[in-house]
């Protein structure tokens, strides 16, 4: 009888012990992360196209121009809530785009680069493009669809 | 001060009431379990001079005049043989009445369905799933188990996340309890968060409503789902028993196993259970829905002690659950997400019998640990949640008097730590809750009055965060006061009317106050509001219950008025990162009303027809719109036929289309589906087996649940064959 009582008590204490060992006390969150409200695309070190607060900055360009049959190289930076431009450093971040019509341009990231890319116009005309800053596979930031012109 | 006045009232009425001179106890002849709500009629020869019912500990009391020495006491309760016994007061001041069950009651397996009296149906408003009804409905999750219950609807984002909701109210208005203690999880905070319980293995599932709710939770107008095993504080374990049950569901290819045991050792006992659940992706009427699997392991161990004065038990339990949430629709993770959660509990319960002014005192202490992580398809952590909770409550149960059938006073204290990780930007919050409550049931002739009062003091202490994006978190304190009154009147024979009135105050949740960006991208970018005030509701419900010879009918009409209803509202600003409108939780005026109807007709002694219908309507009065997530009118028609040990049921479940839509919602067509179940009992000494085959949606119809977040791409399960087998030793 006494053995049985001790067995019950030990079983109970074991349950408490094993459960306590694997418990977490606090969690880590992504405090230092890039939160973008806009982006600016550079070509040859000069501002080429800018979107901020979901609006195109027409003082730089009204549309995103890609030359026909010519490679053009770009670098993108993102603008945070304080107006600073930065290239995201988190490994989880990546840059991408969505074209309404893929037949107008050939666009690709440069080898071993996440935020540098090139585009080449394939045929004259106009389509729409959306630029994105992704956290792995879903967008943390995206521009509205903006005009892309090939000429 | 508010607390002292009712407490004084309780003490004064008990002291001024006459002392009772005869105490009776009603127990089950086989198990010695006290029988609650047994009907007691006392006759002086042929004249009935008194009538009452037993309390939760099976007792009743009677005051008799000096010249009365001898009476006949008739004791009756559904599923027991009635008993009439002569009692001589000069020699017996107390007596135990042992009722013989009409048929066997075995742990987990009720052979006989109990029918409730009208006063039981109205008194607690409760609806109980147990025995054969539970076996007919039991499924992999709590939401799927309760979906056919009157006034209950299911919100989901895939089968693992299915959650019951009461009428059109939000998730906070249907509490989930296990054996009278709250389940601490995060199921109400997001559509992809599951309830952290395994419904398989419980003896019954209660849906409680009415004034008594306030002694459990700060919610007077909704309901409470209480998953119940045996209450070891008051129920004995007469002998060692083992129960094994298994369930298979074809729509999920789900296999569920559950083993329970009870072992008494003199005044000690031990009991426990182990449960395993494993399923694959769900098969709907339109094909397989990817990433809807679920798996769980669960178990518990109890040790306890019981004698005439003291009962105590300690329990440790765990629940590990992993499941998938599908993607590919607006508001979802693009490729879906895998969620892993764990919940561990340690509970201590004690009941002390005093048998004085206070009949008994009970204490409950619970410590919960909940951790939940969401993993993106590339293996990284998208969101993480942690909840640690300490909960204490105590009840003082007063003795019955002439007019006070039941009096309960209690207090509760709770401390919670919520922490968030990954890409969730709600700050950590440490919160405290102190509650005090009373409940009384008063009898005046043909009238019964239930009333309850509750006071809550809640404090939220969020951590300070740098550069809050939208909503600065700061400390909040809420002092809430809720009450509920139910008056029941017997209009003669078996017709009862009940009117329930009250006011409910609900303090905002962590997420409603402090969320600072979306955890899950939705149609809108939702943020909290640290300045929110308490949500207030005035409610009224008129119910009736009539039991004619072969027909029982219950119905109710309800009206909920919210001068301050918390709902995300469009701020007019756009989140320029996600290009989504920013919604912030604010208060609006809202109204919900509707009715429910249920009838059970005994066509023959072995054939029963059941009909039920539920209607709800919700209005945003501030913006002249419909409230979101309002369930459609639904109902069912069921016929049950018994052939000896064989039980057959055919059921038609239907819902009308829902075109009264909130923002971002789309219309949902109505549906009608047919289901059947076949049950059989087999006694192979010493094992009792019950076998049940349920075929849901026999014709594999394609239908949609308006409250499902994935209805835009996937319908509800197609034909689902559920095989339930239980073996009791």
Interface residues (C-beta under 8 A of the other chain):
Chain A: X1 X4 X5 X8 X9 X11 X12 X15 X16 X19 X23 X24 X26 X27 X28 X29 X30 X31 X33 X35 X36 X37 X38 X52 X53 X54 X81 X92 X135 X136 X137 X138 X139 X140 X141 X142 X144
Chain B: X265 X266 X268 X270 X301 X303 X314 X316 X318 X333 X334 X335 X344 X346 X369 X371 X376 X377 X378 X380 X384 X385 X386 X419 X420 X421 X422 X423 X424 X425 X428 X466 X469 X521 X574 X576 X577 X578 X579
